[in-house]
Amino acid sequence: MEIDIKNIATDLAYKLGGVLTLVTVVIYSLDYKLFLNPLIGMGSGIAIIVFGTYSIIQSKKENSGFISFSEAFKSYFITISLGYLIGSIVTILVFV
């Protein structure tokens, strides 16, 4: 049961990292001043929250409709932390 939650969370984390990477590379290639646009920052924040929430929903479906708080937190935290880590590493590589 816990292995399934980790698999779901890491799969969605890789997708979130890919989305954040794609956004960073596209913005950098178009115009680097777009990084200062608050709407793009809010869009990235909303995407991060949506991926985390979707991770909880998928984990809940995998466990027959019931999930404890600790399992939901693990699912959310793994998705957000790993996805944001991937996006941050790519951002560092692009700017350095």
N, C-alpha and C positions, 0 to 999 in steps of 0.2 A: 504494500500500500504506500509506504513512504517513498519507495524507489520510483513509483509511478509519478508522485508529486514532483520529485526532483527532476525526472525526465521531462515532464510537461513544462516546468519552470525554466529549465536550461534551454529547451527548444524555443520557447518564447523569448528568452533573454538573447539568444543569437539573432532572432528576428528583430528585436528592439535595437540591438547593437548595429545591425545592418541598416535599419531606418535612420538611426542617428548618424551613422557614417555617411550614408547617402546624402542626407541633408547638409552635413558639414562640407562634403566635397562639392556639391552643387552650389552652395552659397559662396564658397571660396572661389570657385571657378567663374561665377557670374560677377560678383562684386563683394569684396570683403567688408564693405560698409554695411551690408545687410545683417551682419552679426549684431549690430547695435539696434536693430529694429525690434521693438518690444513684442510685436505681434508674432514674429518668428520664434522668439523665446517662449512666449506663452503657448504657441503651438507645439513646441517640443515638450514642454511641461505637461500639456494635456495628453500628448501621445504616450508619455511615460506612465501617467496615471491609468490610461486606458489599457495599456499592455499589462500592468500589474493587476488591474481588476479582472481582465480577461483570464489571466493566469489563475486567479482564485475561482472563477466560474468553471474553468476547465477541470481544475482539481476537484471541485465539488461534484461535477458530473462523473468523474472517474470513481469517486467513493460513494456511489449510489445516493447522491443527494445530501449527504451529511459530511461536514468537515469541522474539525475543532478549530479553536482560535489559533493554537500553536501551528497547526498544519497550514491554515490560511496565511498566517504571518510568514512562515517559511517559504511558501509558494510566492507570495508577493515580494519578499525581500530578495530571494534568489533571482527572480526575474529582473527587478529594478537594479540591483547592485551589479550583476554580471553584464547586463545590457549597457548600463551607464559606464562601466569600466571599459568595455569594448569601444564605445563611442569616444571616451576620453583619450584612450590610447591613440586612436586614429586622429583625433584633433591635435594631439601633441605631435604626432608624426607629420601632419600636414603643415603645421606652423614652424616646426624646427627643420 
